Amino acid sequence: QTLIDIGGQDNKVIMIDDTGKRISFKMNRKCAAGTGAFLEEIANRLKIEIKQLNDLAGHSEHNIEIGSYCTVFTATEILAKIREGAAVADIVRGVFTSVIKRIEEMATLEGKIVMSGGVVAHNPVLVEMFVERIGLPIDVPPLPQLTGAFGAAFVDLPSFTPQFSAMIGIGVGIDYALLVVPRFRESQGTGASLDDSILTASRTAGRSVVLAGATVMIALLGLWA
């Protein structure tokens, strides 16, 4: 299965097996070509708002070939197309095609294909063009711009459990040492027997646990602040 994520600064192609285990992960290089930043720059060069790109591409009647992937070179090429009299809608569709080609160069797309990311969320025409080009169905989840955030939240839940347990253990251990042990030594210092000193110290355990819980809560608030 293949996940294609087109974000503001990078593109990712992630391959997973039937169990959801990652097989490979590929991301575009430092260049932002084919990303949301790339489309934003193109919109600026065309003197249109970025939210207009999708509608323009959808109304295009001809697909103009954009040969450059680099944002700077693409902008120069677009200016040349404009001077030649090319329609803005056709240029935008050509830019969308260049984004698709950029993804195709990153990895072989196979199996069930899912697309996510902000570019996908705001440019459904790009997904339609992708389907038409590769001849395979593509699934787009609800709120594709938030898919990565949802995944990060779910993946992080198990990893937080041992951290939480460790925090409780550390808190109890510290408070036990600060409250219980000194109470035991204090009782011994008064000449009390070993059994009486242990009993006196044990009575402090309740307060120790309460203070440990307060320590953990303060730590959690500090993490979430």
FIDOLUM-280525 format. One record per residue (C-alpha): residue in three letters; z, x, y. Coordinates in nm, 4 decimals, always signed. Layout:
N
   res         up       east      north
   Ala          Z          X          Y
...
END
This chain:
225
   res         up       east      north
   Gln    +0.0000    +0.0000    +0.0000
   Thr    -0.0746    +0.1168    +0.3527
   Leu    +0.1110    +0.0599    +0.6785
   Ile    -0.0731    +0.1355    +1.0027
   Asp    +0.1442    +0.1507    +1.3116
   Ile    -0.0230    +0.1905    +1.6512
   Gly    +0.2347    +0.2539    +1.9187
   Gly    +0.2436    +0.3601    +2.2790
   Gln    +0.2469    +0.7342    +2.2139
   Asp    +0.1484    +0.7857    +1.8505
   Asn    -0.0290    +0.6411    +1.5482
   Lys    +0.1211    +0.6461    +1.2004
   Val    -0.0328    +0.5820    +0.8594
   Ile    +0.2329    +0.5411    +0.5905
   Met    +0.1543    +0.5018    +0.2215
   Ile    +0.4148    +0.3388    -0.0067
   Asp    +0.4265    +0.2504    -0.3749
   Asp    +0.5117    -0.0861    -0.5329
   Thr    +0.8849    -0.0174    -0.5056
   Gly    +0.8626    +0.0523    -0.1328
   Lys    +0.9099    +0.4262    -0.1748
   Arg    +0.7160    +0.6365    +0.0741
   Ile    +0.4343    +0.8377    -0.0771
   Ser    +0.2916    +0.9953    +0.2378
   Phe    +0.3383    +0.9881    +0.6126
   Lys    +0.0761    +1.0939    +0.8622
   Met    +0.0971    +1.0868    +1.2401
   Asn    -0.1572    +1.1744    +1.5049
   Arg    -0.1324    +1.5120    +1.6706
   Lys    +0.0042    +1.5747    +2.0177
   Cys    -0.3009    +1.4118    +2.1743
   Ala    -0.2378    +1.0463    +2.2629
   Ala    -0.5963    +0.9379    +2.1924
   Gly    -0.6082    +0.6058    +2.0097
   Thr    -0.2593    +0.4997    +2.1184
   Gly    -0.1264    +0.2519    +2.3720
   Ala    -0.1134    +0.5259    +2.6346
   Phe    -0.4806    +0.5928    +2.5683
   Leu    -0.5712    +0.2250    +2.6231
   Glu    -0.3585    +0.2130    +2.9362
   Glu    -0.5459    +0.5091    +3.0828
   Ile    -0.8802    +0.3502    +2.9960
   Ala    -0.7731    +0.0273    +3.1667
   Asn    -0.6794    +0.2248    +3.4771
   Arg    -1.0201    +0.3946    +3.4797
   Leu    -1.1928    +0.0583    +3.4482
   Lys    -0.9664    -0.0806    +3.7249
   Ile    -0.8441    -0.3684    +3.5098
   Glu    -0.5038    -0.4688    +3.3766
   Ile    -0.4230    -0.3551    +3.0248
   Lys    -0.3581    -0.7153    +2.9147
   Gln    -0.7240    -0.7933    +2.9867
   Leu    -0.8546    -0.5532    +2.7224
   Asn    -0.8175    -0.7944    +2.4310
   Asp    -1.0085    -1.0798    +2.5962
   Leu    -1.2823    -0.8483    +2.7189
   Ala    -1.3343    -0.7002    +2.3730
   Gly    -1.3455    -1.0497    +2.2271
   His    -1.6242    -1.1558    +2.4652
   Ser    -1.8337    -0.8432    +2.4149
   Glu    -2.1887    -0.8932    +2.2925
   His    -2.2690    -0.5268    +2.2201
   Asn    -2.0591    -0.2469    +2.0817
   Ile    -2.1062    +0.0726    +2.2802
   Glu    -2.0461    +0.3956    +2.0918
   Ile    -1.7729    +0.6103    +2.2433
   Gly    -1.8087    +0.9585    +2.1001
   Ser    -1.5025    +1.1284    +2.2512
   Tyr    -1.1483    +1.0933    +2.1179
   Cys    -0.9765    +1.2919    +2.3911
   Thr    -0.8472    +1.0670    +2.6686
   Val    -0.9898    +1.2892    +2.9425
   Phe    -1.3328    +1.3201    +2.7825
   Thr    -1.3405    +0.9493    +2.6994
   Ala    -1.2695    +0.8596    +3.0615
   Thr    -1.5577    +1.0814    +3.1715
   Glu    -1.7848    +0.9239    +2.9111
   Ile    -1.6883    +0.5745    +3.0273
   Leu    -1.7767    +0.6575    +3.3863
   Ala    -2.1187    +0.7668    +3.2629
   Lys    -2.1589    +0.4388    +3.0723
   Ile    -2.0707    +0.2422    +3.3856
   Arg    -2.3323    +0.4308    +3.5883
   Glu    -2.5838    +0.3422    +3.3182
   Gly    -2.5057    -0.0261    +3.3747
   Ala    -2.3015    -0.0964    +3.0627
   Ala    -2.0842    -0.4095    +3.0710
   Val    -1.7105    -0.3549    +3.0937
   Ala    -1.6512    -0.5849    +2.7944
   Asp    -1.8871    -0.3764    +2.5804
   Ile    -1.7146    -0.0556    +2.6885
   Val    -1.3747    -0.1966    +2.5964
   Arg    -1.5029    -0.2977    +2.2538
   Gly    -1.6378    +0.0532    +2.2106
   Val    -1.2952    +0.1914    +2.3000
   Phe    -1.1342    -0.0345    +2.0380
   Thr    -1.3826    +0.0996    +1.7837
   Ser    -1.2829    +0.4553    +1.8731
   Val    -0.9180    +0.3639    +1.8075
   Ile    -1.0134    +0.2320    +1.4635
   Lys    -1.2118    +0.5463    +1.3855
   Arg    -0.9138    +0.7563    +1.4861
   Ile    -0.7013    +0.5747    +1.2260
   Glu    -0.9686    +0.6076    +0.9584
   Glu    -0.9753    +0.9840    +1.0093
   Met    -0.6026    +1.0134    +0.9478
   Ala    -0.5974    +0.8834    +0.5885
   Thr    -0.7841    +0.6846    +0.3250
   Leu    -0.6840    +0.3210    +0.3620
   Glu    -0.6242    +0.1499    +0.0299
   Gly    -0.4240    -0.1226    -0.1386
   Lys    -0.2553    -0.3901    +0.0684
   Ile    -0.2855    -0.3016    +0.4368
   Val    -0.0330    -0.4009    +0.7023
   Met    -0.0592    -0.3268    +1.0743
   Ser    +0.2234    -0.3123    +1.3257
   Gly    +0.3032    -0.1768    +1.6706
   Gly    +0.2679    -0.2899    +2.0291
   Val    -0.1077    -0.2274    +2.0419
   Val    -0.1512    -0.4572    +1.7423
   Ala    +0.0761    -0.7219    +1.8941
   His    -0.1165    -0.7432    +2.2213
   Asn    -0.4683    -0.6833    +2.0890
   Pro    -0.5424    -0.9100    +1.7903
   Val    -0.9153    -0.8556    +1.8468
   Leu    -0.8632    -0.4930    +1.7448
   Val    -0.7230    -0.6120    +1.4101
   Glu    -1.0224    -0.8440    +1.3629
   Met    -1.2568    -0.5532    +1.4309
   Phe    -1.0645    -0.3394    +1.1838
   Val    -1.1008    -0.6040    +0.9112
   Glu    -1.4714    -0.6338    +0.9818
   Arg    -1.5196    -0.2583    +0.9692
   Ile    -1.3341    -0.1771    +0.6458
   Gly    -1.4053    -0.5035    +0.4646
   Leu    -1.0447    -0.5472    +0.3539
   Pro    -0.7820    -0.8044    +0.4570
   Ile    -0.5069    -0.6845    +0.6897
   Asp    -0.1671    -0.8492    +0.7238
   Val    +0.0141    -0.8532    +1.0564
   Pro    +0.3843    -0.9509    +1.0478
   Pro    +0.5459    -1.1698    +1.3127
   Leu    +0.6496    -0.9655    +1.6172
   Pro    +0.4619    -0.6546    +1.5028
   Gln    +0.5838    -0.4643    +1.8088
   Leu    +0.9385    -0.4871    +1.6675
   Thr    +0.8632    -0.4085    +1.3028
   Gly    +0.9763    -0.0473    +1.3348
   Ala    +1.3034    -0.1524    +1.4983
   Phe    +1.3722    -0.4061    +1.2236
   Gly    +1.3071    -0.1430    +0.9586
   Ala    +1.5328    +0.1099    +1.1274
   Ala    +1.8136    -0.1468    +1.1450
   Phe    +1.7902    -0.2361    +0.7753
   Val    +1.7596    +0.1228    +0.6577
   Asp    +2.0557    +0.2299    +0.8681
   Leu    +2.2958    -0.0255    +0.7209
   Pro    +2.3610    +0.1599    +0.3908
   Ser    +2.3906    +0.4957    +0.5665
   Phe    +2.6537    +0.3551    +0.8026
   Thr    +2.8810    +0.2428    +0.5162
   Pro    +2.9989    +0.5908    +0.4096
   Gln    +3.0408    +0.6888    +0.7742
   Phe    +3.2577    +0.3837    +0.8323
   Ser    +3.4644    +0.4571    +0.5202
   Ala    +3.5054    +0.8187    +0.6237
   Met    +3.6249    +0.7137    +0.9688
   Ile    +3.8889    +0.4884    +0.8155
   Gly    +4.0004    +0.7625    +0.5786
   Ile    +4.0247    +1.0182    +0.8566
   Gly    +4.2112    +0.7738    +1.0802
   Val    +4.4649    +0.6851    +0.8114
   Gly    +4.5093    +1.0496    +0.7149
   Ile    +4.5726    +1.1610    +1.0709
   Asp    +4.8122    +0.8776    +1.1475
   Tyr    +4.9899    +0.9252    +0.8174
   Ala    +5.0486    +1.2883    +0.9049
   Leu    +5.1578    +1.2075    +1.2615
   Leu    +5.3998    +0.9257    +1.1707
   Val    +5.5042    +0.9388    +0.8073
   Val    +5.5545    +1.3124    +0.7554
   Pro    +5.7621    +1.3673    +1.0737
   Arg    +5.9784    +1.0668    +0.9780
   Phe    +6.0408    +1.2187    +0.6344
   Arg    +6.1375    +1.5549    +0.7859
   Glu    +6.3602    +1.3870    +1.0425
   Ser    +6.5458    +1.2018    +0.7705
   Gln    +6.5858    +1.5225    +0.5722
   Gly    +6.7251    +1.6901    +0.8803
   Thr    +7.0062    +1.4345    +0.9006
   Gly    +7.1210    +1.5284    +0.5511
   Ala    +6.9807    +1.2212    +0.3759
   Ser    +6.8890    +1.2441    +0.0100
   Leu    +6.5310    +1.2940    -0.1041
   Asp    +6.5008    +0.9323    -0.2222
   Asp    +6.6421    +0.7932    +0.1035
   Ser    +6.4114    +1.0164    +0.3098
   Ile    +6.1057    +0.8943    +0.1147
   Leu    +6.2142    +0.5309    +0.1622
   Thr    +6.2613    +0.5811    +0.5359
   Ala    +5.9227    +0.7480    +0.5710
   Ser    +5.7482    +0.4768    +0.3671
   Arg    +5.8667    +0.2101    +0.6096
   Thr    +5.6504    +0.3810    +0.8705
   Ala    +5.3346    +0.3297    +0.6616
   Gly    +5.2701    -0.0172    +0.8056
   Arg    +5.2653    +0.1100    +1.1618
   Ser    +5.0533    +0.4025    +1.0451
   Val    +4.7849    +0.1731    +0.9058
   Val    +4.7847    -0.0416    +1.2207
   Leu    +4.7426    +0.2644    +1.4397
   Ala    +4.4683    +0.3930    +1.2077
   Gly    +4.2815    +0.0650    +1.2456
   Ala    +4.3089    +0.0876    +1.6236
   Thr    +4.1744    +0.4439    +1.6082
   Val    +3.8739    +0.3288    +1.4043
   Met    +3.8003    +0.0408    +1.6426
   Ile    +3.8100    +0.2727    +1.9432
   Ala    +3.5721    +0.5098    +1.7636
   Leu    +3.3313    +0.2258    +1.6828
   Leu    +3.3347    +0.1028    +2.0411
   Gly    +3.2532    +0.4547    +2.1510
   Leu    +2.9511    +0.4653    +1.9174
   Trp    +2.8146    +0.1303    +2.0350
   Ala    +2.8807    +0.1818    +2.4055
END
